[in-house]
Amino acid sequence: MKSSMILLFLPLLLLAQENSAPSLKVGDPAPNFSLPYATQDSVAEDKLTLASLFGKRNIILAFYPADWSGGCTKEMCTMRDNFSELSKLNAEVLGISGDYEYSHHEWAKALKLPFKLLADHVHAVARTYGSYNNDYGMNKRTVYVIDKSGEIAYIDLEYKARDLASFNKLQDAIKKLQ
Protein backbone atom coordinates (compact mmCIF):
# COMPACT_ATOMS: atom_id res chain seq x y z
CA MET A 1 0.00 0.00 0.00
CA LYS A 2 2.75 2.47 0.93
CA SER A 3 4.74 1.83 -2.25
CA SER A 4 1.64 2.43 -4.40
CA MET A 5 1.10 5.77 -2.61
CA ILE A 6 4.69 6.77 -3.31
CA LEU A 7 4.29 5.84 -6.98
CA LEU A 8 1.07 7.84 -7.12
CA PHE A 9 2.72 11.03 -5.80
CA LEU A 10 6.15 10.65 -7.45
CA PRO A 11 5.15 12.54 -10.62
CA LEU A 12 3.88 15.43 -8.49
CA LEU A 13 7.12 15.53 -6.52
CA LEU A 14 9.19 15.55 -9.72
CA LEU A 15 7.04 18.31 -11.20
CA ALA A 16 7.40 20.41 -8.05
CA GLN A 17 11.16 19.91 -8.19
CA GLU A 18 11.29 20.92 -11.85
CA ASN A 19 9.34 24.11 -11.18
CA SER A 20 11.22 25.08 -8.03
CA ALA A 21 13.21 28.29 -7.92
CA PRO A 22 16.85 28.05 -8.93
CA SER A 23 19.16 27.52 -6.00
CA LEU A 24 22.30 28.96 -7.61
CA LYS A 25 23.56 32.26 -6.30
CA VAL A 26 26.50 34.60 -6.76
CA GLY A 27 29.62 33.03 -5.27
CA ASP A 28 28.55 29.44 -5.99
CA PRO A 29 30.75 27.24 -8.17
CA ALA A 30 29.29 27.13 -11.68
CA PRO A 31 27.86 23.69 -12.42
CA ASN A 32 29.97 22.01 -15.08
CA PHE A 33 28.51 20.59 -18.29
CA SER A 34 29.50 19.33 -21.74
CA LEU A 35 27.36 20.25 -24.74
CA PRO A 36 27.60 20.06 -28.53
CA TYR A 37 27.97 23.44 -30.21
CA ALA A 38 28.30 25.29 -33.46
CA THR A 39 29.79 28.51 -34.75
CA GLN A 40 29.16 30.47 -37.92
CA ASP A 41 31.97 28.44 -39.50
CA SER A 42 30.98 24.88 -38.56
CA VAL A 43 29.25 22.35 -36.37
CA ALA A 44 31.88 21.20 -33.88
CA GLU A 45 32.82 17.52 -33.83
CA ASP A 46 33.46 17.61 -30.08
CA LYS A 47 31.57 19.00 -27.11
CA LEU A 48 32.43 22.11 -25.15
CA THR A 49 33.06 21.44 -21.46
CA LEU A 50 32.51 24.51 -19.31
CA ALA A 51 35.31 23.67 -16.86
CA SER A 52 37.82 23.65 -19.74
CA LEU A 53 37.34 27.43 -19.95
CA PHE A 54 38.02 28.12 -16.27
CA GLY A 55 41.22 30.04 -15.62
CA LYS A 56 41.25 31.54 -19.11
CA ARG A 57 38.48 34.13 -19.42
CA ASN A 58 35.30 35.24 -17.75
CA ILE A 59 32.29 33.50 -19.29
CA ILE A 60 28.89 34.88 -20.22
CA LEU A 61 26.26 32.12 -20.32
CA ALA A 62 23.34 33.59 -22.25
CA PHE A 63 20.33 31.26 -22.10
CA TYR A 64 17.69 32.06 -24.73
CA PRO A 65 14.46 30.39 -25.93
CA ALA A 66 15.03 29.69 -29.64
CA ASP A 67 17.09 30.41 -32.73
CA TRP A 68 15.43 32.54 -35.42
CA SER A 69 12.95 34.27 -33.07
CA GLY A 70 12.73 38.06 -32.78
CA GLY A 71 13.78 38.56 -29.15
CA CYS A 72 16.55 35.99 -29.39
CA THR A 73 17.87 37.55 -32.59
CA LYS A 74 17.92 40.94 -30.84
CA GLU A 75 19.72 39.46 -27.83
CA MET A 76 22.41 37.64 -29.82
CA CYS A 77 22.89 40.60 -32.19
CA THR A 78 23.48 42.84 -29.17
CA MET A 79 26.15 40.37 -28.01
CA ARG A 80 27.58 40.33 -31.55
CA ASP A 81 27.58 44.12 -31.88
CA ASN A 82 29.40 44.42 -28.54
CA PHE A 83 31.60 41.35 -28.97
CA SER A 84 34.77 43.38 -29.50
CA GLU A 85 34.19 45.32 -26.27
CA LEU A 86 33.33 42.14 -24.35
CA SER A 87 36.49 40.48 -25.68
CA LYS A 88 38.56 43.46 -24.49
CA LEU A 89 37.03 42.82 -21.05
CA ASN A 90 38.33 39.23 -21.25
CA ALA A 91 34.85 37.71 -21.60
CA GLU A 92 33.74 34.77 -23.71
CA VAL A 93 30.10 34.62 -24.84
CA LEU A 94 28.30 31.27 -24.94
CA GLY A 95 24.70 31.26 -26.17
CA ILE A 96 22.59 28.29 -25.01
CA SER A 97 19.21 27.12 -26.25
CA GLY A 98 17.37 23.86 -26.83
CA ASP A 99 17.88 24.05 -30.58
CA TYR A 100 20.17 21.56 -32.28
CA GLU A 101 23.69 22.57 -33.25
CA TYR A 102 22.73 22.41 -36.96
CA SER A 103 20.16 25.17 -36.45
CA HIS A 104 22.74 27.08 -34.41
CA HIS A 105 25.24 26.86 -37.26
CA GLU A 106 22.81 28.21 -39.86
CA TRP A 107 21.58 30.96 -37.53
CA ALA A 108 25.11 31.98 -36.52
CA LYS A 109 26.08 32.06 -40.19
CA ALA A 110 23.05 34.17 -41.12
CA LEU A 111 23.67 36.65 -38.29
CA LYS A 112 27.49 36.48 -38.43
CA LEU A 113 27.69 35.60 -34.73
CA PRO A 114 31.36 35.42 -33.64
CA PHE A 115 30.78 33.15 -30.62
CA LYS A 116 29.71 29.60 -29.83
CA LEU A 117 26.06 28.51 -29.60
CA LEU A 118 25.55 25.47 -27.39
CA ALA A 119 22.83 22.88 -27.97
CA ASP A 120 21.03 21.88 -24.76
CA HIS A 121 18.25 19.97 -26.52
CA VAL A 122 16.99 18.14 -23.41
CA HIS A 123 17.37 21.34 -21.35
CA ALA A 124 19.41 19.61 -18.63
CA VAL A 125 21.82 22.55 -18.31
CA ALA A 126 18.98 25.08 -18.41
CA ARG A 127 17.25 23.22 -15.59
CA THR A 128 20.46 23.12 -13.55
CA TYR A 129 20.84 26.88 -13.96
CA GLY A 130 17.16 27.64 -13.25
CA SER A 131 16.78 28.82 -16.85
CA TYR A 132 14.07 26.46 -18.08
CA ASN A 133 10.44 27.45 -18.53
CA ASN A 134 8.42 24.29 -17.96
CA ASP A 135 5.17 25.94 -19.14
CA TYR A 136 6.60 26.69 -22.60
CA GLY A 137 9.09 23.82 -22.87
CA MET A 138 12.06 26.08 -23.65
CA ASN A 139 14.75 28.14 -22.01
CA LYS A 140 13.99 31.38 -20.22
CA ARG A 141 16.06 34.39 -21.19
CA THR A 142 18.65 34.49 -18.41
CA VAL A 143 22.29 35.48 -18.17
CA TYR A 144 25.07 34.26 -15.89
CA VAL A 145 28.62 35.54 -15.63
CA ILE A 146 31.19 33.03 -14.44
CA ASP A 147 34.54 34.41 -13.35
CA LYS A 148 37.90 32.91 -14.29
CA SER A 149 37.96 30.79 -11.14
CA GLY A 150 34.68 29.09 -12.10
CA GLU A 151 32.41 30.90 -9.65
CA ILE A 152 29.15 32.60 -10.51
CA ALA A 153 29.79 36.34 -10.40
CA TYR A 154 26.51 37.71 -11.76
CA ILE A 155 22.97 36.44 -12.41
CA ASP A 156 20.14 38.10 -14.32
CA LEU A 157 17.09 35.81 -14.26
CA GLU A 158 14.98 38.39 -16.11
CA TYR A 159 17.33 39.55 -18.86
CA LYS A 160 15.48 41.78 -21.32
CA ALA A 161 16.70 41.45 -24.91
CA ARG A 162 15.04 44.65 -26.07
CA ASP A 163 16.21 46.77 -23.12
CA LEU A 164 19.82 47.92 -23.27
CA ALA A 165 19.72 48.45 -19.50
CA SER A 166 19.98 44.65 -19.09
CA PHE A 167 23.00 44.50 -21.37
CA ASN A 168 24.59 47.49 -19.61
CA LYS A 169 24.21 45.74 -16.22
CA LEU A 170 25.83 42.64 -17.72
CA GLN A 171 28.70 44.70 -19.11
CA ASP A 172 29.18 46.46 -15.76
CA ALA A 173 29.37 43.06 -14.04
CA ILE A 174 32.13 42.01 -16.45
CA LYS A 175 34.00 45.28 -15.87
CA LYS A 176 34.01 44.65 -12.11
CA LEU A 177 35.94 41.42 -12.72
CA GLN A 178 38.89 43.26 -14.28
Summary of the structure (lengths in Angstrom):
residues: 178
radius of gyration: 17.0
end to end distance: 59.9
largest distance: 63.0
contacts: 549
relative contact order: 0.20
helix: 38%
strand: 25%
